[in-house]
Amino acid sequence: MTPPTDPDPDAPLRRQIRRAAFVMAATMIIWMGAQFMGSQLGWPVRLVFLFDLAAIAALVWALIVTYWVWKARKAG
């Protein structure tokens, strides 16, 4: 028995782009919420800065994934 073939070869790339888009959107919503909560509740600057670093890391990851997908589509 042969394994099922994927009729759409771009499906994995679309999944990766969807995941990157979700990470970007969720990161911005969580980051804005953390900034708002930090200002309202008087969180220490160090804690709010930790949210900034986490947001930067998530956005860099999404940028790298987007670049990989762009290179894969360009190559093939």
C-alpha positions as CSV (number, residue, x, y, z in Angstrom):
1,M,0.0,0.0,0.0
2,T,1.4,3.4,-1.0
3,P,1.2,6.4,1.3
4,P,-1.3,9.0,0.3
5,T,0.2,11.8,-1.8
6,D,-0.6,15.5,-1.1
7,P,-2.3,16.9,-4.1
8,D,-1.1,20.4,-3.3
9,P,2.7,20.7,-2.9
10,D,2.4,24.2,-1.4
11,A,0.3,23.0,1.5
12,P,3.2,22.8,4.0
13,L,4.4,26.3,3.0
14,R,0.9,27.7,3.5
15,R,0.7,26.0,6.9
16,Q,4.0,27.6,7.9
17,I,2.8,31.1,6.7
18,R,-0.4,30.7,8.6
19,R,1.5,29.7,11.7
20,A,3.8,32.7,11.3
21,A,0.8,35.1,10.8
22,F,-0.9,33.7,13.9
23,V,2.3,34.2,15.9
24,M,2.7,37.8,14.7
25,A,-1.0,38.6,15.5
26,A,-1.0,36.9,18.9
27,T,2.3,38.5,19.8
28,M,1.1,42.0,19.1
29,I,-2.2,41.5,21.0
30,I,-0.4,40.0,24.0
31,W,2.3,42.6,23.9
32,M,-0.2,45.5,23.8
33,G,-2.1,43.9,26.6
34,A,1.0,43.5,28.7
35,Q,1.9,47.2,28.1
36,F,-1.6,48.3,29.1
37,M,-1.7,46.1,32.2
38,G,1.8,47.2,33.1
39,S,0.9,50.8,33.0
40,Q,-2.4,50.3,34.9
41,L,-1.1,48.0,37.6
42,G,2.3,49.7,38.0
43,W,4.4,46.7,37.1
44,P,8.1,47.2,37.4
45,V,9.9,48.3,34.3
46,R,12.0,45.1,34.3
47,L,8.9,43.0,34.0
48,V,7.4,45.0,31.2
49,F,10.8,44.9,29.4
50,L,10.7,41.1,29.6
51,F,7.5,41.2,27.6
52,D,9.3,43.5,25.1
53,L,12.1,41.0,24.7
54,A,9.6,38.1,24.3
55,A,7.7,40.0,21.6
56,I,10.9,40.8,19.7
57,A,11.9,37.1,19.8
58,A,8.5,36.0,18.5
59,L,8.6,38.5,15.7
60,V,12.1,37.6,14.7
61,W,11.1,33.9,14.6
62,A,8.1,34.8,12.4
63,L,10.4,36.9,10.1
64,I,12.8,34.0,9.7
65,V,10.0,31.5,8.9
66,T,8.6,34.0,6.4
67,Y,12.0,34.3,4.8
68,W,12.4,30.5,4.6
69,V,9.0,30.1,2.9
70,W,9.8,32.9,0.5
71,K,13.1,31.2,-0.4
72,A,11.4,27.8,-0.8
73,R,8.7,29.3,-3.1
74,K,11.3,31.2,-5.1
75,A,13.4,28.0,-5.6
76,G,10.6,25.7,-6.5
